[in-house]
Amino acid sequence: MDYDIDKAAELALALMYLTLHDKSDFDGSCRAWKGIDFEVMNHLHEKGLILDPANKNKSVVVTPEGVKKAKDLFKTMLKNS
């Protein structure tokens, strides 16, 4: 299937906002469940929005920049008016 990887990654990041947990007191990063297509997760990692998703954990670390972008995307794409 041909699709825009940037748009898919933004939508995935917005959805990760729903599952953010375990916020770090050190740098503001959070964890999010990673049941999203690996290609999209890898793309988010390449952009510095999450740490490397290639591990055995069921969640991934969302960087502070990723948390902010996830919140902004969530508000833009999914929040009720």
N, C-alpha and C positions, 0 to 999 in steps of 0.2 A: 504494500500500500504506500503510495506517495503522499507525504504530508510535510508541512512546515515544521521542522524540528524546533525552531525558536518559539513558535506559538505553543507547541505541545509542551515544551519545557516550562514556559510561563504558566500555563494552565496547571501543570503538575505542581509547580511551586505554590501556586495559590491554594490548591487542594491540600498540600502538606501543612499549610497554616492551620487547618482544622485539627491536626493531630500533634501540634507542637507540645512538648513536655520536657521536663527536667532542664529548665533554664540554668545556664552556668552563671555563677556569681562572678567568675573571673573575666569572661569576655562577652557575655550576653548571647552566646550561641545556645541553641536548643536541639533537642532530638525530635525526629518525626518518623512515623512508620514509612517503610519504603516499598510498599506493594505497587510499584509503578514500573513501567517498561524500562529495562536496563539501559537501552540506548538514550532514553530521555534522562535517566538519572546520571549517566555518564556525561551528558551534555551539561547538566547543571553543575557537575563537579568541575568540568573544564572551565566553566564561567566563574568558579570560585564561590558559588552559592551554597554548596554542600561539600562535606569532606568525602573522601573516596568511598563510594558505596559498595565496592567489591570486598565484602567481608561476610562473616557468618551471622552478624547481628540482624535482628528484624527491624531495626531502626537505623537512621543515618543522622549524623550531626549536620544541622543547618547553621551555617556561619552567621555572625551578626548581620552582615550585609544581606545574606539570604533571608533572615528573619524579617528585616525591614522591607525588602522587596516583596516577600510573600504576603505581608500584611497589606502593602499598597495594592498588589494585584488582587488580593481577596476583596478588598473594598471596591475596586474598580469593576471586577468581573462578577462578583457573587453577592454582594451586600444588597439587601432590599433598599429601595429608595426612601 
